Amino acid sequence: MTIDAGTPVLRAMIERGRMHAARDRLDDILETHESAEPYLQDASPRALPNTTGPAHSALHFVLPAGTCHVRRGDRVALTGPSGIGKTTLVEKMLSLRPSTLGEIWLDGDDIGLIPAEISRRSFAWAPQDAALLSGTVRDNLMLANPDADDATLWRALYDAVLDDRVRALDHGLDAWVGENGARLSGGERRRLAVARAYCSLAPWLVLDEPSEGLDGTTEKLLAVRLAQRLDTTGQGLILVSHRPALVALCPRRST
């Protein structure tokens, strides 16, 4: 009985070690040893600071309908039919795909000529198909900000409409989520990925279909809390979505 009771703790220690080893390997590959300082220090529900991210404050990218100019604090929805290349454009912004010269600029510099470890600091990203660690809620959130405190993590979960669910889990932030979040529903996994993006206050928040699979009530609450968060942090928003509740947050729409 003692061994059985201690198994989850041992498993958590083993997986945490694997996570740190994987992070070290990624650092070697991506050369991000000099990563940006954490942007978020105090994130209680009553006190969320304005972002003080990297200097990049202007973003320009080419769309079929023309060039879109975005400044920090702007909110833009990327719409259009499936397969038109919205997710591909986002991946080019994060230097996950090569971009052609003249396609995307940060403060007038072609993003293809900026080191990836620098350009990526400008974006806090929740991808459409976000993978989760086989670890705890805390492990998954801290990938975006290894120095985040509990207040930061809980604020991110609150804004992602996931805090009540995590509080109901055994061990809360230290609850095991299973292989790729197997203990969570599809909508909960997606919101955990959104919360992870919230933990890093880069100048732009990039959300790719963040409410896909959510019921209408949860989606509306997610939209309300996202708007409140943006008002407080001053972040810009690049949103890929067709959902009216979220698209309504963006005065500008580009296709």
Solvent accessible surface area in square Angstrom, and as a share of the most:
residue,aa,sasa,rsa
1,M,204,0.91
2,T,118,0.69
3,I,144,0.73
4,D,108,0.56
5,A,76,0.59
6,G,24,0.23
7,T,65,0.38
8,P,63,0.40
9,V,92,0.53
10,L,106,0.53
11,R,109,0.40
12,A,26,0.20
13,M,125,0.56
14,I,98,0.50
15,E,30,0.13
16,R,81,0.30
17,G,40,0.39
18,R,143,0.52
19,M,16,0.07
20,H,81,0.36
21,A,42,0.33
22,A,33,0.25
23,R,50,0.18
24,D,84,0.44
25,R,145,0.53
26,L,94,0.47
27,D,36,0.19
28,D,93,0.48
29,I,129,0.65
30,L,70,0.35
31,E,121,0.54
32,T,30,0.17
33,H,128,0.57
34,E,148,0.66
35,S,75,0.49
36,A,29,0.23
37,E,113,0.51
38,P,45,0.28
39,Y,21,0.08
40,L,2,0.01
41,Q,111,0.50
42,D,72,0.37
43,A,0,0.00
44,S,28,0.18
45,P,75,0.47
46,R,221,0.81
47,A,44,0.34
48,L,13,0.06
49,P,51,0.32
50,N,90,0.46
51,T,7,0.04
52,T,100,0.58
53,G,17,0.16
54,P,28,0.18
55,A,94,0.73
56,H,28,0.12
57,S,33,0.22
58,A,7,0.06
59,L,0,0.00
60,H,40,0.18
61,F,0,0.00
62,V,65,0.37
63,L,22,0.11
64,P,114,0.72
65,A,86,0.67
66,G,34,0.33
67,T,64,0.37
68,C,7,0.04
69,H,98,0.44
70,V,0,0.00
71,R,141,0.52
72,R,75,0.27
73,G,35,0.34
74,D,43,0.23
75,R,45,0.16
76,V,0,0.00
77,A,0,0.00
78,L,2,0.01
79,T,24,0.14
80,G,14,0.13
81,P,95,0.59
82,S,106,0.69
83,G,84,0.81
84,I,76,0.39
85,G,32,0.30
86,K,22,0.10
87,T,43,0.25
88,T,45,0.26
89,L,14,0.07
90,V,0,0.00
91,E,33,0.15
92,K,38,0.16
93,M,0,0.00
94,L,11,0.06
95,S,32,0.21
96,L,89,0.44
97,R,114,0.42
98,P,124,0.78
99,S,24,0.15
100,T,95,0.55
101,L,134,0.67
102,G,30,0.28
103,E,29,0.13
104,I,0,0.00
105,W,69,0.24
106,L,0,0.00
107,D,63,0.33
108,G,57,0.55
109,D,77,0.40
110,D,15,0.08
111,I,3,0.02
112,G,47,0.46
113,L,135,0.67
114,I,23,0.12
115,P,70,0.44
116,A,30,0.23
117,E,46,0.21
118,I,70,0.36
119,S,0,0.00
120,R,56,0.21
121,R,66,0.24
122,S,0,0.00
123,F,13,0.05
124,A,4,0.03
125,W,67,0.23
126,A,3,0.02
127,P,29,0.18
128,Q,71,0.31
129,D,125,0.65
130,A,26,0.20
131,A,73,0.56
132,L,14,0.07
133,L,47,0.23
134,S,31,0.20
135,G,3,0.02
136,T,3,0.02
137,V,1,0.01
138,R,46,0.17
139,D,5,0.02
140,N,0,0.00
141,L,0,0.00
142,M,39,0.18
143,L,67,0.33
144,A,34,0.26
145,N,5,0.02
146,P,69,0.44
147,D,102,0.53
148,A,9,0.07
149,D,66,0.34
150,D,66,0.34
151,A,38,0.30
152,T,0,0.00
153,L,0,0.00
154,W,48,0.17
155,R,17,0.06
156,A,0,0.00
157,L,0,0.00
158,Y,69,0.26
159,D,0,0.00
160,A,0,0.00
161,V,23,0.13
162,L,3,0.01
163,D,16,0.08
164,D,108,0.56
165,R,82,0.30
166,V,2,0.01
167,R,143,0.52
168,A,80,0.62
169,L,19,0.10
170,D,106,0.55
171,H,146,0.65
172,G,13,0.12
173,L,8,0.04
174,D,63,0.33
175,A,0,0.00
176,W,32,0.11
177,V,0,0.00
178,G,8,0.08
179,E,129,0.58
180,N,73,0.38
181,G,0,0.00
182,A,72,0.56
183,R,125,0.46
184,L,10,0.05
185,S,60,0.38
186,G,42,0.40
187,G,14,0.14
188,E,22,0.10
189,R,81,0.30
190,R,49,0.18
191,R,32,0.12
192,L,1,0.00
193,A,3,0.02
194,V,1,0.01
195,A,0,0.00
196,R,34,0.13
197,A,4,0.03
198,Y,1,0.00
199,C,0,0.00
200,S,20,0.13
201,L,0,0.00
202,A,1,0.01
203,P,0,0.00
204,W,0,0.00
205,L,0,0.00
206,V,0,0.00
207,L,1,0.01
208,D,2,0.01
209,E,18,0.08
210,P,3,0.02
211,S,1,0.00
212,E,77,0.35
213,G,68,0.66
214,L,14,0.07
215,D,86,0.45
216,G,42,0.40
217,T,109,0.63
218,T,23,0.14
219,E,13,0.06
220,K,133,0.56
221,L,66,0.33
222,L,2,0.01
223,A,6,0.05
224,V,78,0.45
225,R,35,0.13
226,L,1,0.00
227,A,21,0.16
228,Q,92,0.41
229,R,0,0.00
230,L,4,0.02
231,D,106,0.55
232,T,58,0.33
233,T,0,0.00
234,G,27,0.26
235,Q,2,0.01
236,G,0,0.00
237,L,0,0.00
238,I,0,0.00
239,L,0,0.00
240,V,2,0.01
241,S,0,0.00
242,H,92,0.41
243,R,64,0.23
244,P,106,0.67
245,A,29,0.22
246,L,0,0.00
247,V,9,0.05
248,A,73,0.57
249,L,30,0.15
250,C,4,0.02
251,P,117,0.74
252,R,88,0.32
253,R,152,0.56
254,S,19,0.12
255,T,67,0.39
